[in-house]
Amino acid sequence: MNAASRTMVRLCFLLLVTFMADAMFAASTIYNFTLPSIDGKPMPLADFKGKVILMVNVASQCGYTPQYTALEALYEKYKDRGFVIVGFPANNFGAQEPGTNVEIKTFCSRKYSVTFPLYSKISVKGSDQAPLYQYLTEQTDSSIKGDIKWNFTKFLVDRNGHVVRRFEPAVTPDSKEVVDGVEQLLKQ
């Protein structure tokens, strides 16, 4: 085997190893992601292992912003049974979340008495889309994946970190559809 052939074999081997490593470490659950909390501290989604999770991209100046009331009520009703809501402020739609993390946190606590965990502002679509939302929109089941169309898109996650349902913004947190989904997962 000549030098050029050995170089080609090495290159192919390195590409294969790289591909296999990427495949091995590709996210298989939401627990693979760590994002900063609204206070800027790392908050791994793995902190919520064993809980039923409702993940929501939120905004303070949206027509759906009053859903914070129903989100907080849902959280309060089920949090002692292993349920958590996590909010991801995003400014991707109509510049409806222009504030800083401090302003967002203050708004949520003062106006809607939000006590569920909030993450730092992220992008849920576009070239700067957060890796978590790349996973949600590209790697999940075909009935779940797809571009985020607006604020307050909700993802329901089982106790093993698998995304099992998606609810579009118009589906309110207190709707039968969402409540039934949460209750069903809490029984498992």
Residue pairs with C-beta under 8 A, 6 or more apart in sequence:
1 9
26 139
27 33
27 131
27 135
27 139
29 160
29 161
29 162
30 45
30 53
30 55
30 132
30 135
30 157
30 161
30 163
31 44
31 45
31 46
31 49
31 161
32 45
32 46
32 135
33 44
33 45
33 131
33 132
33 135
34 42
34 43
34 44
34 45
34 46
35 42
35 43
35 45
35 88
35 119
35 120
35 122
35 130
35 132
36 42
36 43
36 119
36 120
37 43
37 117
37 118
37 119
37 120
38 89
38 101
38 104
38 105
38 117
38 118
38 119
38 120
39 101
39 105
40 101
40 120
43 117
43 119
45 53
45 86
45 132
45 161
46 161
48 84
48 86
49 159
49 161
50 82
50 159
51 82
51 83
51 84
51 159
52 78
52 82
52 83
52 84
52 156
52 157
52 158
52 159
52 182
52 185
52 186
53 83
53 84
53 85
53 86
53 156
53 157
54 71
54 74
54 83
54 84
54 85
54 86
54 154
54 155
54 156
54 157
54 173
54 178
54 182
55 85
55 86
55 88
55 136
55 154
55 155
55 157
56 71
56 85
56 86
56 87
56 88
56 152
56 153
56 154
56 155
56 173
57 87
57 88
57 89
57 90
57 92
57 124
57 133
57 148
57 151
57 152
57 153
58 65
58 68
58 87
58 88
58 89
58 90
58 97
58 108
58 118
58 151
58 152
59 65
59 89
59 90
59 91
59 93
59 96
59 97
59 151
59 152
60 89
60 96
60 97
60 99
60 104
60 107
60 108
61 95
61 96
61 97
61 98
62 93
62 94
62 96
62 97
62 150
62 151
62 152
64 150
64 151
64 152
64 169
64 170
65 96
65 151
67 152
67 172
67 173
68 108
68 111
68 112
68 114
69 112
70 172
70 173
70 174
71 85
71 87
71 114
71 116
71 173
72 112
72 113
72 114
72 115
72 116
73 173
73 174
74 83
74 85
74 173
74 174
74 178
74 179
74 182
75 83
75 84
75 85
75 115
75 116
76 115
78 182
78 183
78 186
79 116
81 186
82 159
82 186
83 182
83 186
84 116
84 117
85 116
85 117
85 173
86 116
86 117
86 118
86 119
87 108
87 114
87 116
87 117
87 118
87 119
88 118
88 119
88 122
88 124
88 130
88 132
88 133
89 97
89 101
89 104
89 118
89 119
89 120
89 121
89 122
90 97
90 121
90 122
90 123
90 124
90 151
91 97
91 98
91 121
91 123
92 123
92 124
92 125
92 126
92 148
92 151
93 150
93 151
96 151
97 104
97 121
97 151
99 107
100 121
101 120
101 121
104 118
104 121
105 118
108 114
108 118
109 115
122 130
122 132
122 133
123 129
123 130
123 133
124 130
124 133
124 148
124 153
125 133
125 137
125 147
125 148
129 137
133 148
136 144
136 145
136 148
136 155
136 163
137 145
137 146
137 147
137 148
138 145
139 145
140 163
141 163
143 166
144 155
144 163
144 164
144 165
144 166
149 168
149 169
150 168
150 169
151 169
152 169
153 166
153 167
153 168
153 169
154 166
154 167
154 171
154 173
154 178
155 163
155 165
155 166
155 167
156 163
156 164
156 165
156 166
156 167
156 178
156 181
156 182
156 185
157 163
157 164
158 164
158 185
158 188
159 185
159 188
164 181
164 185
165 181
167 175
167 177
167 178
167 181
171 177
171 178
172 178
